[in-house]
Amino acid sequence: MNLLILKSNIRTRKKERLVARVLDHHPSIERWTVDREDVDHVLRIEYHSVLTDADIDALLRPFGLYCKGLPE
């Protein structure tokens, strides 16, 4: 299992639900969480094939969301 740790602008439950609509159905993503209390609103994604922070950002951008890689 691989792990992406991303800084995001997912600050509300409404935005989190938008993310769920995209990430819950992605074939490579096993599990994901958002820490909305963290200053960086950390999005953690566990995945099992090739996936990059740029891939996730491209999926979320149409919804007005962004993410950027953080060091592990």
C-alpha positions, 0 to 999 in steps of 0.5 A: 500500500502506498500513501500520499499526504497532501495539503488541501483547501478542504475546510468544510463538510460540504467540500469533504462530500465533494471529495468523497464523490470523486475519491470513493469511486477511484479504482486505485484508492483504497482509503482516504481521510481529511483532517479539517482541524489541521492547519494544512487540512491534510488529505491522506490517501492510501492507494495501490497503484501509480497515483501522484499528487498531481493526479489528485489535484487534477481530479479535485480542481473542477470542484474548486479544490486543490491539493499539494504534496507534503513531505511524509 
